[in-house]
Amino acid sequence: MGGALRQIERQLPSLSRDEQLLLLERLARSLRAQSSIPAMGSDLEEMAADPAIQRELRNIDRDFAATELDGLEDA
């Protein structure tokens, strides 16, 4: 383990819970920025724009349209 990592580990207990969460969020953001894996959000946006996915969702809506008449209210 590097010296910087040991120093951070020694100082962790002295950080408040909020400071530890902030550090964790910054680490996660830094790792995501360095990652070659695309963000999940962009994957979902790509799927939502896909005509085949849109067609399948319309088919599912059509298949379940009759259940909308069952008298149950939206939760």
C-alpha positions, 0 to 999 in steps of 0.5 A: 500500500502506498504512503498516501493511501495509508495516510488517508486510512489513518485520517478516515476515523477523524472525518465526519460521516458527511465528509466520508460520504463526500470523499466516497462520492468524489472517488466514485466520480473520479473512477467513472471519469477514468472508466472506459465503460459508458455510463448507464444513463447513456445506455438507457437513453440509447435504448429509449431511442431505439425504434425496436425497443419503442415498438416492443413497448407499444406492443406491451402497452397494447397487450395490457390495455384491457387491464386499465379497465379493471377499476383499480386506481393508480397507486 
